[in-house]
């Protein structure tokens, strides 16, 4: 028996049972945010030498890059889903169309 099945049988899920890997775009956007925040914070500290300011810059760049990556990923995912649904509908129309009849336009 899988431990995940036991969690679903118990009732409502708690917040700590949240699966990050099942949320589309979350892991990638958090990784981009972490990399961006560390890079900007480190570069700012090396150039200026002020720890608190470097922390502020790192935190703000983490937030901006995470939200930007999340939005871009969700937008591209929505476009892919729309194209898939459109192709599926066109395929169903072609399947339901009788072969012997001429198509009138």
Helices and strands as residue ranges (DSSP letters): H 3-9, G 15-17, G 20-22, H 26-48, H 51-96
